[in-house]
Amino acid sequence: MSAIAAPRAVTQARVVRSELTKLWSLRSTRWSLLLAVVAMTGLGILISSIRMSHYDARPERRPINPLDLSLAGWHLAELALGVLGVLIISGEYSSGMIRSTMIAVPRRLPVLWAKLMVFGTATFLLMLPCAFVAFFVTQSILRQHDLQTTIDRPGVLRAVIGAALFLTVTGLLGAALGALLRNTAGGIATFAGIMFVLPGISAILPATWTANVDPYLPLNAGTQLMNLNQSTGDLTPWSGFAVYVGYVVILTAAAAVLLVRRDV
């Protein structure tokens, strides 16, 4: 008679391994990450190629910001990663799979930490090389017209790495909303409201209000890390990024509290 294997203890490392398997098994993960990679790598290169192909023929030439062109893909990549962040958690609630997950890990919080760790690490490891490829290829295109910048110029290296950091935290913002709301439509709508609607609302406020509110909006604070030219009243790059991370920490803490207190 064969011996029955004793059940293995639930550890954070095993939960991380399980979440990694689940993340890569989802079709939405592969498509969303592919979109983010293509956008972050290719959009700046495409825009630069188009603009430079007609640059000499235009009598009036608009100023070129070589760094902004290189990192232009972050606008689309943030949407893909934010939506994916919502889906990696809300999708389990929609399918009912979360019940099996919580039975396997009854303490619950290790599941949340594992999801955030796996998704955040995967996002950063993908977006960092994409940002560097976009930068160097775009600068090689701009160099034909002597419009390029260099990685050793003050602030440029910080901005390129900052693009990957911003996108990573943006994905975690989506994940925090997914865990907090447990609903895909609600999570995506809230993410869109925070990142795209709030800046528009702020723009129509009185100027004195806008000056006090704008620097602290999540999008404006987070993207300071990619900005070389701060305007009066803007947060410094790292201060702005700290504010952005602070929003995600607060939402994650709220999601953790509710995860423990609510029924699955």
KOLKOL-977231 format. One line per field, with one value per residue (C-alpha): residue number from 1; x, y, z; residue in one letter. Coordinates in steps of 0.2 Angstrom, whole numbers. Last residue first. Layout:
REM KOLKOL-977231
k: c(NUM;...)
px: c(X;...)
py: c(Y;...)
pz: c(Z;...)
r: c(A;...)
END
This chain:
REM KOLKOL-977231
k: c(264;263;262;261;260;259;258;257;256;255;254;253;252;251;250;249;248;247;246;245;244;243;242;241;240;239;238;237;236;235;234;233;232;231;230;229;228;227;226;225;224;223;222;221;220;219;218;217;216;215;214;213;212;211;210;209;208;207;206;205;204;203;202;201;200;199;198;197;196;195;194;193;192;191;190;189;188;187;186;185;184;183;182;181;180;179;178;177;176;175;174;173;172;171;170;169;168;167;166;165;164;163;162;161;160;159;158;157;156;155;154;153;152;151;150;149;148;147;146;145;144;143;142;141;140;139;138;137;136;135;134;133;132;131;130;129;128;127;126;125;124;123;122;121;120;119;118;117;116;115;114;113;112;111;110;109;108;107;106;105;104;103;102;101;100;99;98;97;96;95;94;93;92;91;90;89;88;87;86;85;84;83;82;81;80;79;78;77;76;75;74;73;72;71;70;69;68;67;66;65;64;63;62;61;60;59;58;57;56;55;54;53;52;51;50;49;48;47;46;45;44;43;42;41;40;39;38;37;36;35;34;33;32;31;30;29;28;27;26;25;24;23;22;21;20;19;18;17;16;15;14;13;12;11;10;9;8;7;6;5;4;3;2;1)
px: c(-75;-82;-75;-63;-47;-48;-56;-40;-29;-38;-37;-18;-17;-26;-15;1;-5;-8;9;18;11;16;34;35;31;44;57;54;52;34;28;24;35;38;49;59;67;51;50;50;37;26;20;14;5;-4;-8;-15;-3;4;-13;-22;-14;-11;-27;-36;-28;-32;-51;-55;-57;-40;-43;-58;-47;-33;-46;-53;-38;-28;-41;-56;-48;-43;-61;-69;-56;-60;-79;-79;-68;-76;-67;-68;-52;-43;-45;-41;-25;-21;-24;-12;0;0;3;17;26;22;30;45;48;47;58;72;72;69;83;95;90;91;108;114;123;110;112;100;97;92;107;96;102;104;85;84;99;90;74;84;93;77;65;78;81;62;58;73;65;47;48;58;47;31;36;42;26;15;24;25;8;0;11;7;-12;-11;0;-15;-27;-23;-33;-21;-28;-46;-42;-36;-51;-63;-54;-58;-76;-74;-78;-68;-53;-54;-55;-37;-27;-39;-37;-18;-21;-31;-18;-4;-13;-18;-1;7;-3;3;20;24;30;46;58;48;48;67;70;59;58;53;41;48;41;46;43;53;68;57;46;55;60;42;37;53;51;33;37;52;42;27;38;46;33;18;25;29;13;3;12;9;-9;-10;0;-9;-26;-23;-20;-8;6;-2;-8;9;17;3;7;26;22;11;25;37;25;24;9;16;16;3;10;11;0;11;8;0)
py: c(179;186;202;206;200;206;222;226;221;232;247;244;242;259;268;261;265;283;284;277;292;304;296;298;317;319;309;321;337;343;356;374;382;371;356;353;335;326;307;306;320;307;300;317;322;305;304;322;331;343;348;353;369;377;371;379;396;394;391;373;368;359;349;340;335;329;319;310;301;293;293;291;277;267;269;263;248;243;245;235;221;220;215;234;234;220;226;244;238;228;244;254;240;242;261;257;247;260;274;263;259;277;282;271;282;298;295;291;308;319;327;321;305;296;307;319;319;333;333;329;311;310;310;292;286;294;284;268;272;278;265;251;258;260;242;236;243;239;220;218;231;223;205;212;221;207;194;205;212;194;187;201;198;179;181;191;177;168;153;150;134;138;156;151;139;153;165;154;161;167;185;185;178;191;205;200;199;209;226;225;221;236;247;238;241;259;263;256;268;284;276;274;292;288;291;306;314;312;320;336;343;361;363;366;379;377;358;348;344;336;325;309;315;316;299;290;299;294;276;275;282;270;255;250;256;252;235;230;237;228;212;213;215;200;189;193;192;174;169;155;167;175;158;151;166;166;148;152;167;156;143;157;164;148;136;120;104;91;74;61;46;30;16;0)
pz: c(-8;8;14;28;22;4;11;21;6;-6;5;7;-12;-15;-3;-10;-28;-23;-14;-29;-39;-25;-25;-44;-42;-29;-40;-55;-45;-43;-55;-49;-62;-77;-76;-92;-93;-91;-90;-71;-71;-79;-62;-54;-70;-72;-53;-51;-39;-50;-57;-41;-35;-52;-58;-44;-47;-66;-63;-68;-86;-87;-70;-78;-93;-81;-71;-87;-93;-79;-65;-75;-86;-71;-64;-80;-81;-63;-64;-80;-73;-56;-40;-35;-23;-31;-49;-43;-35;-51;-62;-51;-52;-71;-69;-57;-70;-83;-73;-69;-87;-92;-78;-85;-100;-90;-78;-93;-101;-85;-89;-106;-105;-115;-130;-139;-158;-170;-181;-196;-199;-180;-178;-185;-174;-159;-163;-163;-147;-137;-143;-139;-122;-118;-124;-113;-98;-102;-102;-86;-78;-83;-77;-60;-57;-63;-52;-37;-38;-40;-26;-14;-17;-15;1;8;7;23;16;2;-7;-2;-8;-25;-27;-23;-35;-49;-49;-67;-64;-48;-56;-70;-57;-52;-68;-77;-68;-71;-89;-91;-84;-94;-111;-107;-101;-116;-127;-120;-116;-135;-136;-127;-141;-148;-131;-129;-146;-143;-161;-164;-178;-195;-207;-225;-224;-237;-225;-212;-223;-220;-203;-197;-203;-196;-179;-178;-182;-170;-156;-159;-161;-144;-131;-143;-148;-130;-123;-137;-134;-115;-118;-130;-119;-103;-111;-117;-99;-95;-92;-77;-70;-70;-62;-49;-44;-43;-32;-21;-19;-14;-2;7;9;17;7;10;16;3;5;7;-6;0)
r: c(V;D;R;R;V;L;L;V;A;A;A;A;T;L;I;V;V;Y;G;V;Y;V;A;F;G;S;W;P;T;L;D;G;T;S;Q;N;L;N;M;L;Q;T;G;A;N;L;P;L;Y;P;D;V;N;A;T;W;T;A;P;L;I;A;S;I;G;P;L;V;F;M;I;G;A;F;T;A;I;G;G;A;T;N;R;L;L;A;G;L;A;A;G;L;L;G;T;V;T;L;F;L;A;A;G;I;V;A;R;L;V;G;P;R;D;I;T;T;Q;L;D;H;Q;R;L;I;S;Q;T;V;F;F;A;V;F;A;C;P;L;M;L;L;F;T;A;T;G;F;V;M;L;K;A;W;L;V;P;L;R;R;P;V;A;I;M;T;S;R;I;M;G;S;S;Y;E;G;S;I;I;L;V;G;L;V;G;L;A;L;E;A;L;H;W;G;A;L;S;L;D;L;P;N;I;P;R;R;E;P;R;A;D;Y;H;S;M;R;I;S;S;I;L;I;G;L;G;T;M;A;V;V;A;L;L;L;S;W;R;T;S;R;L;S;W;L;K;T;L;E;S;R;V;V;R;A;Q;T;V;A;R;P;A;A;I;A;S;M)
END
